Amino acid sequence: MKSLILFGGTFDPPHAEHVAMAKAAVEEKKPDKIIIMPTATPPHKKTFHAATAKDRLEMCRLAFGDIRGCEVSPLEINAGGKSYSYITVGKLAEKYVGYKIYFLMGTDMLSSFHKWKNPEEILRFCVPLLCVRKGEGETAEETLNGFEEKFSVRPEALSFQGGEASSTECKLRILLGLDAGGLLPESVAKYVVENGVYPSDEYFSYIRTHLKEKRIVHTLGVMLAAKKYAKQANADENAALTAALLHDAAKYEDPADYPDFKAPAGVPEPVMHQYLGAYIAEKVLGVKDEDILNAIKYHTSGRKGMSLLEKIILTADKLERGRKFDGVEELRKIASEDFEKGFKEALYRTSYKYIEKSGKSVYSLTKEALEDYVKEK
């Protein structure tokens, strides 16, 4: 029986692990065709700083073009609007009668499959083909078992295990002026630069010109962690990314250079940048969203009555992947399993206990934020 592999995604941009995943699928399944299908508008998210459909198509042609039997299809992009997989696989089944259709996806996609529109309809036409990332073995097995239990279909899985990579990190590195290195295929990296695929806006330009590279790397880590926690907590991912981008905007700024800036009384020097950062975000960069401004304003100290976004930015700042202190891995694990608990633990251990052990005075807002939590402990 002839076969084809469908590999869909936003591909904004397509990165080296996407290519490795597609090549591994072709090597193991030996299909007659592999169809790369960039989405038009993903039905489940609003993409942060999205590339144009034209650029995503061209980047896919460059990234996947040398794979045997590969076709980059504009089907979903030409259709416009929201892209739904049940429509796409139905059209492929009509065109490729008699073909076995594999739908290549990662663990995250497979585990959320039940949330897709008309998932049973998709399974009428294709077989899910799972590609596991390194370190996901146990999780993937649970996902496969859960899928089979729910849909009475056992997905197939590649023996190949992919590495850690994300289009979001590639894009943010470009926007922040950091080296994307081997994360992107060379041809894609060249295309991105030559065609200005991800033009920097006023926010990114400010961060690139006002922060040192080490602090920009930290900002990248906070953005990635904030996006993860926002997704986990069903919060606005774009708001989280924006607040994380600007959270340290004032890290190297002198309050004396901003005559109209008024800080609250009794602010410790290490905390001052959160207030000045919110001022710069609003008065210099024109941020209007009050929740984003407050997430910047209280990301170091915390406060009573924090919004979900405020909690996300504080937690991301404390636990981003560049942080190295005793117990950080434990805190990350807690936050990944239970965000609210992870937030409280991060606030308690890093904003309160760490300062207390150093012999310095704990800021009043932090004490107020921890009042209820300390009682619980």
N, C-alpha and C positions, 0 to 999 in steps of 0.2 A: 504494500500500500504506500502510495506517495504521502509525503508529510510536509508540513510547513510549521515554522515557529513564528508566533506573533510576539513582538517585544514592544510594548507601548510605554509611554511616559511623557512627561513634560520636556525632558532633555534640555534643561535650561541652566547650564549647558550640559551636553553629553560628556561624561568624564571617562577616565581610563578604566575604571572598574565596570562601567556600562559595557565598554568594548570587550573587556576580558570575559564578562558574563556571556555576551553574545557569542564570542568565539568558542567558549567552552560548551555552550549549548549545541552549536553546529558540530563541534568535534564529537560530542557524545551521542547526539541523536541523528546526525547525518541527514538532515532534512533536504528536500528538494529546493526549498526556498526558506529564507528568513526575512520577515517583513518588519522593518522598523517603523513604528507608527507614532510620530509626535502628536500630542493632543492639541486641540484648538484651545478651549477653555476648560481646565479641569473642573469637574462639577463640585469638588469638595474643598476647594481652596482658592484664595486670591493670591497669585504669585507676587512675591516681593521683588521689585525692580526687574520685571519680566523682559526678556529679549523678544523681538518681533518674531512672528511666525516664519517670515522669510529667513531670518537669521538662524532660527532653530532648525529649519529644514536643511539649510546649507551646512550647518555645523554637523548635523547627523550624516549627511553625505560624505563629509570629510572624515568623520570619526569611524564610520562603519563600512566605508566604500570598498575596502579591500577584502571583506569577508565573502567567502564563496556563497553564491546564490542570494546575496543580499539585495533587497530593494527598500529604499526609503520612500514610504508612501505618504502623499499629501491628503489622503482620504478624509481624515478627521479635520484637518486644517481647512480644506476646501469646503467642507460642510458647514464650518463656522459654529458659533454658539457653544454650548456645553457638549463635551465629548462623553458619550456613554458606551461602555465596552459591549453591552449586549447588542447594540445596533451594529457596531463595527464587526464583531465576530459573525453576526448573521449575514452581513454582506460578503464577508470572506468565504463563508460556507457556500453561498450561492455561486460565487465565482470559481471556487476551487472544489468542485463536486468530487467526492471520493477521497479527498485528502484527510489525513489525520491532522488536526490543528492543535498545536501545543501553545499555551499561553504562558510565556516566561515571566516570572515575577519573583520578588524577594519576599522574605519572611513577613515584613510589615504589611505588604500588599495582601498576602495570603491570609494573614490573621484578621484583616479588616474586610475580607471578601463578603461577609454576610451583610455588611453595610452598603454594598454597591447596589445600584438599581438593577432589579431583575436578575439576581445572581443565578437562579435556576435556569434562566434562559441562556445565560452564557455557557453553562455546563452542558446544555443540549448540543453545543457545537464544538466545544474544545475541552482539552484536558489541561489543568493547571500544571505547570512545570516549575518547581521551586528551585531557586538558587540560594543556598545558605551562605551567610557571611561567617568568617572565622570567629569562633567563640559562641556561635548561636546554635550549636548542635542540639543541646538539650531542649532549648526553646523551640527550635524548628520541629523536633519530634512531637512535642506537645501540640504545636500548631497543626501538624499533619493529622494527628489523632483527633483533635477537636474538629477539624474540617471534615474528616471522614464520618465522624459521629453525626454532624449536623446535616451533611449533604449526601451521605451514603456514596461518596466518591473519594477514592484515595488518590491524591495528587502524586505525580511522579516527581522525582527529585534528582538533581545533578549530583555527581560525586564531587565535582569542583566546588571549592569554597572561596567566595569572594573576600576581598579585603574591605577595610573601612574607607569610605569615600562618600561625599555628598555633593550634589550640584550646588546646594546652598553655600557650602564652604568655599567651593571654587569661585562662585560669584562674589561672595563677600571679600575674599582675598583680592580679587581684581578691583573691586570698588574701594577697598581700603589701601590699595597700593602695595600689597604684599605679594610675594612671589607665589604663584600657583604651582610652580615646580612640576613634578611628574603627575599631578592630579589630573591634568588635561592632556589628551593626545596633542602632540606637537603641532599638527596641522590646525587643530581647533584653537589652541593658544595663539597661534599666529593670526588666524582669522579674527579672533576677538579683538586683538590689538589693532590690526590694520583697519577694521571696520567700526571701531568704537561701539561694540555691541552693548557694553554696559557703561554708559556715560555717567560720570560722577555728578551727584546733585550737591546742593549747598551744604547739606548735613555731612556727607562723606568728605567733601572738600575741606570743611572746617576741621574735622578730625584728622585728616591727613596732614594738615599744615600746623596744627596746634599740639599734637601729641607726639612723643618720642616713639620710635618703632616698638620698643618693649611694651609700652602702654597700648599701642595699636594691636599688638598680638593678644594682649589681655582683653581688649575690647572685642576682638573676634571670638575669643573663648566665651565671653559673657553673652554675645549674640547667639551663638550656637546653643548654649545651655538654656537661654531664655526661650528660644524657639521650641526646644524640646519640652520644657516645663509648661509652656503655653499650650502646646498640643496635648500634653498629658492632662492638663486641667481644663481643657475646652475653652481656653481664653483666646483673645485676638492675637494671632501670631505676628502680624505686621506691626501692631502696636508694641508688642514685646521687643521686636527687632529694633524698632525706632528708639524706644527708651534705652535699650541696651547699648545702641550705637552712641548715644549722647550722654550716658550716665557719668562718664569721666571727662566731659568736655572742658571742665575748669581745673583739671588736675594740676596744670602748671601755670594757672593764671593768678594774678595778684588782685585781690579785691579792691585795692587802692586805685586800680586802673579803671574801675567802674563806679564813678561818683554817685550814681543813682541807686547802687546796690546797698540794701540795708540787711545785715545779718541779724538773726535773733541774738539776744544776750546770752552769754555763757557758752558759746559754741567752741568745743575743743578744736585745735588747729587741724587735726586729721579729718575732721568732719566737715570743715568749712566748704570744701569743694562741692559737696552735694547741693548746698544752697546756691552757691555761685553758678554751678552747672545748670540748675533749673532756671536761674535768671538769664543766663546766656541763651539757653534753649528758647526761652520765650521772647526776650527783648532783642537778641541779635539774630537768631535763626528763625524766628516767627512761628514757633510751635504753639498751637492753640489748645490742643487736647489737654485738659486739666489732669486727667489720669496719668498721661505720659509725663507731664511736668512733676506731678507728685511722686511718681516712681523714681525719677531722677533725684528729687529733693530729699528723699528719705532712704536712699539705697544703702547708705552706710550705717545709719543709726536705727532705722526702723521707727515706728511710732505706734500709738494706740489706734485701733480701728483702721488698719491698713487694707487697701483694696487688693484684689487678687493680683493685679498687675504689679503693684508695689511689692508684694511678697515674691513674685516671680523674679523681679530684677534684683532684689536683695539676695535671694537664694542663688541665682545665677552668678552674681558677683562673688559670693563667698565660695562657691563650689565649682566654678569653671575649671576646665581640664588643666590649666596652667598652675593652679593653686597646689602647693605642696606643704602640708603640715600634718602632724600626727592626727589620725582619725578622719582625714578628708575622704578616703575611699569608703569608709563606713557611712559617712554622711551622704555621700553620693548614692550609695545603695539605698539608704532609707528614703531619700527624696525620690528616687526612681520608682520605689514601691508604693509610697504614700507621700504625695507632694506636701500636704499640709503638715504632716509630722516632720518631714525633712526641713521645711521652712522654720518651724519652731526650734528644732535641734540646731540648725545652722545659726539662727539668731542667738540662741542661748550660749552655744559653745564658742562662737567667733566674735560676736559683738559684746557679749557680757563676760563670760568666764575668761576669755583670753585677755581682755583689758584688765579685769580684776586681778589676774595673776601677775600682770606686768607691773602692778602697783599704781597704775594710773586711775584717775577718777572715771567712773562709768557715766556717760552722758545721760542727762535726765530723760530724754525721749526714749532711750534704750531701756531704762529702768521701767518707764511707764508701759512700754510695749511688752515687757516680760512679766508684768504684775500677775496677770491671770495664768500665764504659762508656769511661772515659778510655783504658784499655789498647787498646780496640777502635779508638779514634780515632787 
